Amino acid sequence: MPLPARMPKPTCCGWIAGLLLALFMLVQCAGEAPLLTDLDQNIPTIHNENRFIERRGSGLTIGEEPFRFAGANIYWLGIDENVGGVGYPTPFRVNDVLATAKEMGATVIRSHAAISVGCEYCIKPTLASINEEAFTHVDYAIATARRYGLRLILPLIDNYAYYHGGISTFTTWRGLPKEDFYTNRQVIADVEAYITLILNRVNTYTGVAYKDDPTIMAWETGNELRPPTAWTNEIADLITSIAPHQLVADGNVRIDAAALQIPSIDMYSQHFYPMDRLSMVRSAEEVVAADKVFFVGEYDWNNVKGGDSLVRFLNEIDVNPTIVGDLYWTLFGHNDHCGYVNSNGGYKMHYPGQTVTMRERAQLLRAHAYKMRGIAVPANSIPDAPLITSIGKKISWRGVVGADTYSVERALSSPDGPWQVICDRCATDYSTPWPIPSPTGMPAWYRIRAYNLDGLAGPYSEPQM
């Protein structure tokens, strides 16, 4: 399914409405105090094991153990377009969403972080330039994934002309039509130079070159491409020559029977909009017959397009060894000031979820992820302490991973108490900024604590007044 259908290009009226909504949310979350600016800048602590995921025939292994995976697409880890326009995601948002994926049982994340051409915030704003700041944001995303023990699948080129660039960016740079992308030797050379630049990048946080980092499980030739087999072969050979320890995935929008014979490609996938269990099985069988790996690169967990139920789709993956992994579209975490990051379309997943349907399906995805790992679903984590971001007539706080509800307490005499509960688990990340009842007309301190799905409380926030 084309990417614009998941993140639609807005019409004029839609664009204005979206802008007004973004401004409204910004004002609401800001409350009556200045916006928070001291975001989390901590360098992640590295603890991911240094073993590459390997292919053995139609399966994956880590060491001698089989490796099956489930996870999410988090396309915006390099450049975001959901919070007040296009820009870099803050360290907090990267940390929060990857920690959320971990809480949901994910082991692999697919991201468009390495697709970054032709825009102000891109790694290559122009053909002749490199944006170091953009690279450091990708560095941070990779280092943070490493911190949480998550593996990455990174497509390198996008079929669509979206905010982070795509194949038409390369042809436009050379004054050529989009149709020349796969055949013009100068354009192909430009693409290969870009891929070489990405793979040879040395991460500023870890000191490890991308091509040598086990965190990057696979490089995907692109997102929903429609290439001739010869182009795929050439690009896959280039990736393998630079990064021989990492896997290569075919970024074709379909299963190309001829490409199944390319030695340098390990993995093949399809995207399912709608979820179609029978089509998935047929594709997996075709790939496995060629002794290669099949995974589900994207799917519509929310049945926006109809199709099979999520239960039926996941059950097929659970029991079918020809399907090595799956990645739903798409996960968003908390916003910097309050609430969640939102996106256009019906594919956003928040955890634990806003609606009854989202909450039910979030738990299905979590149970499935742990089943793919062959382990029991663990207890829900205890949430961390929230961070109060503004206090006025309303109070806002930065949400925390795994929080289902929040309590609000007030002290009138000192930050040491005594404390009065003015909201007993009555607030959620969807009800912030939360109105403070019965203003006292005198100074007051406030503190927040989060409760998980089991009703277990985390630590209090630092008192603020």
Secondary structure, 3 states (H helix, E strand, C coil): CCHHHHCCCCCHHHHHHHHHHHHHHHHHHHCCCCCCCCCCCCCCCCCCCCCCEEEECCEEEECCEECCEEEEECCCCCCECCCCCCECCCHHHHHHHHHHHHHCCCCEEECCCCCCECCCCCCECCCCCCCHHHHHHHHHHHHHHHHCCCEEEEECCECCCCCCCCHHHHHHHCCCCHHHCCCCHHHHHHHHHHHHHHHHCECCCCCCEHHHCCCEEEEECCECECCCHHHHHHHHHHHHHHCCCCEEECCECCCCCCHHHCCCCCEEEEEECCECHHHHHHHHHHHHHCCCEEEEEEECCCCCCCECCHHHHHHHHHHCCCCCEEEEECECCECCCCCECCCCCCCCECCCCCCHHHHHHHHHHHHHHHHHHCCCCCCCCCCCCCEEEEECCEEEEECCCCCCEEEEEEECCCCCCCCEEEEEEEECCCCCCEECCCCCCCCCEEEEEEECCCCCECCCCCCEC
